[in-house]
Amino acid sequence: MLGTVSTAYALEMPKLFGDSPSTSNVTQDCPVVFIDNGASMIRMPQDADASSVRYQLSIDQTARECLIEGENVSIKLGIEGGVVLGPAGAPGSFTATIAVALRRLKDYSLVSSKSYQVSATVSPGGTRGDYRLLADPISVPLVSKRAHEDYEIIVGFSQGGSASPAKPGGKKKKSQPEG
């Protein structure tokens, strides 16, 4: 079952992708980004009550940019998030693994899947640190003129949710159209 739908777009986070490519190849028709159920954050220790939490890492925002390259669409994905100290926490560096998968909607098969380590540091006297991840570009065949009808992107902390993205069986929110 899929959870939260990301409504962040490359237009809202251009600094994440650096210099923009020629706008003639950019398409507004990108696959939707979903955050897998239970995988939007990870808390340590995982089963701690509120007073025993040392830290919590979360996914705060995602962005994607799609480029038409011949018969393929190339998808760039960025993720921003942070770590917040809990009552039992102390400043330091914190790492976790984020899984990024691209799934074909026709048969819900995984086209691409890769894990990335993210790290955020909380400085002495601070309570929050941030991280930024720019995933490797994914290039897939353009099946139709509408990439969002052919593919979807699933992200999440691998320790905070299922090992592989669940097949849709419940409700799934649609992202708002880019405008």
PLY file of the C-alpha trace (Angstrom):
ply
format ascii 1.0
element vertex 179
property float x
property float y
property float z
element edge 178
property int vertex1
property int vertex2
end_header
0.00 0.00 0.00
1.36 3.38 -0.91
1.25 6.36 1.34
1.94 10.03 0.92
2.12 11.64 -2.48
4.85 14.17 -3.00
3.59 17.43 -4.43
6.99 19.10 -4.68
8.25 19.78 -8.17
11.57 20.71 -9.71
10.15 24.19 -10.26
10.00 24.63 -6.49
13.54 23.33 -5.91
15.64 24.36 -8.92
18.76 24.67 -6.75
18.60 20.92 -6.13
19.26 20.12 -9.79
21.75 22.90 -10.53
21.69 24.51 -13.94
18.52 23.84 -15.85
18.84 22.09 -19.21
17.38 23.46 -22.42
13.66 23.89 -21.80
12.86 22.33 -25.19
13.66 18.86 -23.75
12.03 19.32 -20.32
8.57 17.82 -19.95
6.05 18.70 -17.28
4.74 15.14 -17.57
6.82 13.32 -14.93
5.91 10.22 -12.95
4.33 10.95 -9.56
6.51 10.49 -6.46
4.99 8.42 -3.64
6.46 7.93 -0.20
5.96 4.28 0.75
3.67 3.67 3.76
5.55 3.81 7.03
8.75 4.89 5.30
8.58 8.69 5.48
10.58 8.76 8.69
12.76 6.59 10.87
13.02 6.93 14.61
15.78 5.59 16.86
15.29 3.44 18.75
12.49 2.29 16.45
10.14 1.07 19.16
10.93 3.79 21.71
8.26 5.71 23.57
8.30 9.49 23.08
10.60 10.20 26.04
13.22 7.65 24.89
13.65 8.84 21.28
17.27 9.77 20.46
16.59 11.11 16.96
14.20 10.98 14.04
15.12 11.31 10.36
12.38 12.33 7.93
11.75 12.96 4.25
10.50 16.53 4.01
10.35 17.27 0.28
10.93 15.66 -3.10
11.40 17.08 -6.57
11.73 15.54 -9.99
12.64 16.71 -13.44
12.02 14.79 -16.66
13.84 15.26 -19.95
12.88 13.75 -23.29
15.98 12.18 -24.86
15.01 10.55 -28.15
12.82 7.52 -27.37
13.57 7.73 -23.62
12.63 9.90 -20.70
15.40 10.69 -18.21
14.19 11.27 -14.65
16.16 13.22 -12.04
14.97 12.89 -8.45
15.92 14.96 -5.43
15.02 14.40 -1.81
15.45 16.80 1.09
14.91 16.03 4.73
16.32 16.33 8.17
17.09 14.88 11.53
15.56 16.15 14.77
16.89 15.26 18.18
14.54 13.58 20.60
14.49 13.94 24.40
17.20 11.26 24.78
19.30 12.57 21.88
22.64 14.33 21.64
24.28 16.28 18.81
26.23 14.29 16.22
25.99 12.75 12.75
23.11 10.46 11.83
22.76 8.23 8.77
20.02 6.13 7.21
19.25 4.37 3.95
16.68 5.69 1.48
15.37 3.39 -1.25
14.35 4.85 -4.62
12.35 2.71 -7.04
10.71 3.27 -10.40
7.70 1.06 -11.08
5.87 0.37 -14.35
2.14 0.91 -13.82
1.07 -1.58 -16.50
2.15 -4.60 -14.44
3.58 -3.01 -11.25
7.02 -4.42 -12.00
10.11 -2.62 -10.72
12.08 -1.06 -13.55
14.81 0.36 -11.34
15.68 0.25 -7.65
18.63 1.69 -5.76
19.49 2.50 -2.15
21.33 5.61 -1.00
22.91 6.58 2.32
21.91 10.00 3.64
23.59 11.77 6.52
22.60 14.78 8.60
24.57 16.45 11.36
23.23 18.24 14.41
25.80 20.73 15.69
26.44 21.24 19.40
23.67 23.43 20.79
21.40 22.60 17.84
18.37 20.35 17.57
18.09 19.83 13.80
20.27 19.00 10.82
19.44 18.69 7.13
20.37 16.38 4.27
19.97 16.53 0.51
20.05 13.59 -1.91
20.28 13.81 -5.69
19.63 10.28 -6.97
21.29 8.94 -10.09
19.22 9.78 -13.18
16.94 6.99 -14.39
16.41 6.60 -18.14
13.44 4.54 -19.34
11.63 4.07 -22.66
8.87 6.52 -23.44
5.92 4.15 -23.68
3.38 6.89 -24.30
3.48 10.67 -24.41
2.51 10.77 -20.73
5.23 9.36 -18.46
3.00 9.69 -15.39
0.57 7.19 -16.93
3.36 4.66 -17.46
5.56 4.93 -14.34
5.59 5.97 -10.70
8.46 6.71 -8.32
8.47 5.25 -4.81
10.82 6.51 -2.09
11.25 5.75 1.58
13.61 4.85 4.36
14.37 1.17 3.92
14.39 0.57 7.68
11.16 2.49 8.16
8.88 0.65 5.76
8.61 -2.45 3.66
11.74 -3.90 2.06
10.28 -3.38 -1.41
7.48 -1.06 -2.46
4.05 -2.59 -1.95
1.69 -3.13 -4.83
-1.20 -0.72 -4.72
-4.15 -2.25 -2.99
-5.53 0.65 -1.10
-6.02 4.31 -1.67
-3.45 6.30 -3.53
-3.58 10.08 -3.70
-3.02 11.81 -7.01
-0.53 14.63 -7.11
-1.68 18.07 -8.03
-0.99 19.07 -11.63
2.02 21.25 -12.16
1.01 24.63 -13.09
0 1
1 2
2 3
3 4
4 5
5 6
6 7
7 8
8 9
9 10
10 11
11 12
12 13
13 14
14 15
15 16
16 17
17 18
18 19
19 20
20 21
21 22
22 23
23 24
24 25
25 26
26 27
27 28
28 29
29 30
30 31
31 32
32 33
33 34
34 35
35 36
36 37
37 38
38 39
39 40
40 41
41 42
42 43
43 44
44 45
45 46
46 47
47 48
48 49
49 50
50 51
51 52
52 53
53 54
54 55
55 56
56 57
57 58
58 59
59 60
60 61
61 62
62 63
63 64
64 65
65 66
66 67
67 68
68 69
69 70
70 71
71 72
72 73
73 74
74 75
75 76
76 77
77 78
78 79
79 80
80 81
81 82
82 83
83 84
84 85
85 86
86 87
87 88
88 89
89 90
90 91
91 92
92 93
93 94
94 95
95 96
96 97
97 98
98 99
99 100
100 101
101 102
102 103
103 104
104 105
105 106
106 107
107 108
108 109
109 110
110 111
111 112
112 113
113 114
114 115
115 116
116 117
117 118
118 119
119 120
120 121
121 122
122 123
123 124
124 125
125 126
126 127
127 128
128 129
129 130
130 131
131 132
132 133
133 134
134 135
135 136
136 137
137 138
138 139
139 140
140 141
141 142
142 143
143 144
144 145
145 146
146 147
147 148
148 149
149 150
150 151
151 152
152 153
153 154
154 155
155 156
156 157
157 158
158 159
159 160
160 161
161 162
162 163
163 164
164 165
165 166
166 167
167 168
168 169
169 170
170 171
171 172
172 173
173 174
174 175
175 176
176 177
177 178
